[in-house]
Amino acid sequence: MGQGAAGEAEVALYGWVLDHQRADAAAAAADLGLSPERAGTALDRLREAGLVQPAPGDPGQERAVAPEAATAPRIAALEADIREQQLRIARIRAEAEGFASAYRHRTGGAGGLELIPTLPEVRTLLTRMSGECREEVLTSQPGGGSRVPEAMEEALLRDRALLERGVSLRTLYHHTARFHGPSQAYVAAASALGGRYRTSHELFGRVIVFDRETAFLPTADGSWGAVVVREANTVAYLCQLFEQTWEAATPFSNAADDGLAKVSGELDRTILRLLAAGLKDEAIARRLGMALRTTRRHIADIMDQLSAESRFQAGVAAARQGLLEELEDRTEA
């Protein structure tokens, strides 16, 4: 019975022993319409579960006991094991903390910065910070449209736990996420729980901030590590960047609901501005969270629409048509 729910035979036999104040598998089998083998197996399982025990003062007789009395010793043993495991966890953490100062000193942690070199270590710390977060999480996720469904499912489980605790959650994505089915499904599910999501053609970079106290930034070498920032002024500055971008961003909606022509037009205008600023294809792709091939296709379409054979000609044509001035007006607004 420790392997699953009680079966009908066990429940019936337990009731029979209660009624007759004795354990007799053969008699119970005849009364209950069970085979002797089935009744014997059921009685053995009741004994293993502690539901049938020797009668006090008469070891030759057995009786049924209350389920609470039967389970109490087993639960007490499990609780003792849990307490022992908790003590072991505390000892492990205390032992690790003894080396923390040396680690932070050599990785930059002493100045409010800590380098986390590997992805498993980053995930472990993110999970811990999510569990300890009290009030707010701010996230900027460039390239949100490229995230795989498995990652979105993992994120939804983590975000659900945060939101159910009443933690505020705001996330910025690139507009390209609105074309991404898994991103649309994730945002719809998390929004229903209270999460808030906005999109922008350009983001200032990837960052996660917990309670405006601890920020996670990507490493400069493009690895899967992270830099953890706890210095108060730096974290405040990152939060200010987030708030400025959030105010200018638009609520998340899929491209079809927002109008494909409108979304495409906004994207082309942003690409045109970045081209005029002299950015290369790779830099534009990173700024917009798009695949390089997709970015180049958009650039080719723009140049074709402007009848331009070079980026310089595209810039001249855009200036003649007042497109760059329109972009400046939009930016200032």
N, C-alpha and C positions, 0 to 999 in steps of 0.2 A: 504493500500500500504506500510505501515511501516513494515508489516510482511513478505514482499518478493518482487520479481520483479513486475513491472507494467504489468497488464494483457492487452490483445488485446482490450477489450471493453473500458478500461480506456484510453488507448492511442488514440483510435479512437474518443472517446468523447472529449478528450482534444483538438484534432485537430479541431473538429467541433466547439467547443466554440471559439477557436482562429479565425477560419474563419468567424464566425457569430457575434463575439463580444457580445455574450449573452449566458446565461445558460438556456436552455429549454430542459428538459429531454424528454418530449413527442415528440417535433419536431425532436430532435436528434435521438430518437429511430426510427422514421419513415424513416428518411434519411439514417440511418446506418443499418437498418434491425435488430435492437435489440428489445427485448421485453421491454415494459415500466418498468417492474420491474428491469430488468438487467441494463437499462439505468439509472434508479433512484439510484440503488446501486453504479454504477460506478461514478455518479456525487457526491454522498456522500463521496466516497473515495477520489475524487479529492479535495473536500473541506477540508477533514481532513488533507490531505497532503499539504494544502496551495496553491495548483496549480490553484484553482478557488477561487477568493476573491471578496468581494463587490467592485464595481467600485468607484473610488474617486469622491466625490461630488454627487453621485447618489446611495445611499445605496440600493435602490430597484433593481438595476441591478448588475449582476456579470460578471466578465471577467476572462480570463486565463492570468496568469502571468508567467514570465520566471522561469524555474526550479531553477536557481541560487537564484533568489529572494525568492522563496518559501522555499528553504532549509536553507537559511542563518540563520534565527532566531533559527531554531531547532538545527543546528550545533553549533551556538554560545552557546546555553544552554548546550549542551553536553560538549563542550570545557570548559565551566565554571565548570561543574561537575568534569571533569578530573583534572583541576587545584586544585579544592578543595580536591580531593582524594590525589593528590601529596603532598599538604600541610599537610594533615593528616598523610601520610606516613613519611614525614620529621619530624613531631612532635613526632611520635611513635619512630623513630630511635633516635632522640635526647634524648627522655626520657629514652630509653634503655641504651644509651651511658653513662648516668649518673650513672648507676650501673655497667658498664663494668669493671672499675678499681677494684671494690670490688670482682667481679666474677673472674677476672684474678688472683688477689692476692691469692684467696682461692683455685684456681684450678691449680696454677703453672704458669699462664700466665705472671706474672710479670718477670719471667726469660726467656722469649722467648718460653715457653711451655704453652699449654692450653689443658685441658682435656674436650673432648666433650663426654658426657656419653651415649647418646642414638642414635640409627640409624636415626630417623627423624631429629634430630639436625645436625647430620653429613651430611645427604643429603642436608639439607637446606644450610649449609655452603659451601658444594661442588658446588652446583648450583650457589651460589653467586660468589664464586671464579672463576668458569668457565666463568661467565658473565663478570667479571672484568679483566680476563687474557688478557695480551697484546701481548706476544711474544711466549711463549713456555710452553708445558706441557710434563713432563716425568712421565711415569707410569710403575711400575712393578706389574704384576698381577699373582702371583702364583696360580696354580690350575685353569688356564683359561679354561680348558676343561670341568669344572664342572659348569660353569655359565649357568643359565637357559635362554631360548630364550627371555623371557620378559625383563630380565636385559640387554641383548645384544641390543634389540630394543631401550630401554631407553638410553643406552650408545651411540648408533649411532646418535640419535637426538641431544644429547649434543655435541658429537664430530663434527657433521656436522656444528653446529653453530660456533664452534671454528675455524674449518678449513676454513669456508667461510669468516671469518674475517682475514684470513691470519696467524693464530696462528700455529706454528709448533707443531706437535703431534707425539711423539714416545712412543711405548708401547712394553714391554717385556712380553712374555708368556712362560710357560713351553712347551716343545715339545709335551706334551700330547694334547695340544689344537689343534694340526694338525689333530687329529683323530676325532675332534668334529665338526659336521656339522654346528651348529649355529655359532661357532667361525669362521669357514671357510667363511661363508656367510657374517658375520660382517666385517671381515678383508678385504674381496674382495670389499665390498661397501665403507668402509672408506679409503682404499688404493686408490680407484678411485678418491677420493676427496683430496688426498694429504697426508693422514696419513701414517706413516711408522711403521712396525711391524716386530719383530724378536722373535725367540724362543731359549730356552736353556734348557738342562736337569735339571740344577740347577739355582735357583734364590736366591738372598740375602734376599728376603722378600718382603712384600707388601708395596708400597709407591706411593704417588702421589705428584708431585712437580709442583707448579705454578710459572712461571717466575723466577725460581731459588731463590725465596724469601720465599715461604711458602710451607711446606711439611706436608702431612697427613700420619701418621703411625698408625698401629693397636695397640690396648691396649694389655698389657701383659696378662690380665686375659682371653683373647679369646672372650670377649664380642663384641657387634656390635658397640661399641664406637670407638673413635679415639683420638690420641694425635696430636695436631697441633703445628708444630715447626716453629718458625720465627727467631730463633737465627742464625745469618749469617754463622758462622763457621760450625755449625751442618748441616745446609742445604747444604753448599758447599761440605761437606764430603759425604752426601747422593748422591749428583749429581755426585761426582767422582766415587762412587760405581756403579751407574747406567752406567756411560760412560764405565767403565772397562768391565762390563757385556755385554753391547751393542756391544762393539768391538769384543768380543769372540762369540757372538750369531750369528745365521744364519737367513737370511730372511725368513719370514713366508711362508710356503707352506704346502699343505695338504700332508698327509703321502703317498698317492698313487702316487702323482707327484714326490715326493722325493725318492720313492722306499721303499716299506715296509720292505724289508730285511735290507736295510741300516739303517732305523730308528730303527728297532728292535735291530739290532746289537749294535748301539750306546747306546741304553737304557740299554741293558744287561751289557755292559762294565762299564757304570756309576754305576749300581747297584752293580756290583762286587767290584768296588773300595770302595763304601760306606760300603759294608759288611766287606771288609778287614780292614776298619777303625774302625770296632766294633759297627756301628750304628744298632739300633733295627729296626724291621719292621716298627713301627709307625713313627720313625724319618725319615726313608728312604722315606716313603710315603709322608710325609710333604715336604721333600726336592725336590721331583720330581713332586709334585702336582697330585699325583695319589691316587685312592681309595686304602684302606688298603688291600682289597681282591685281587685287581689287582696286587698290589706290591708283595704279598705273592705268587701269581701264577707265576710271573716272577722269584722270588727267587727259587721256586720249580723247574722250568724249567732249571735254571742255574745249580742248584745242580745236576739235573738229567744228564745234558750234561757233567758235570765234573765227573760223577759217584761218587759223594760225599754224605755221609750220615749225615754230620754235616757242620756247617759253617767253623769250623776249617779245616776239610778235603777239603772243597771248596777252602779255602785260600791257602792251600798247593798245591793243584792241579793247581790253577791259577798261583802260583809262578813258579811251574815246567814248565808250558807251556809258561812262559814269558808274560802272559797277564797283570800282574801288572806293569811290566816294560814298556809295550806298553802304558798303561794308563798314566804312569808318563811322557813318552816322549810326549804324546799328550797334557798333561797339560802344560808342559814346553814350547811346541811349541806355 
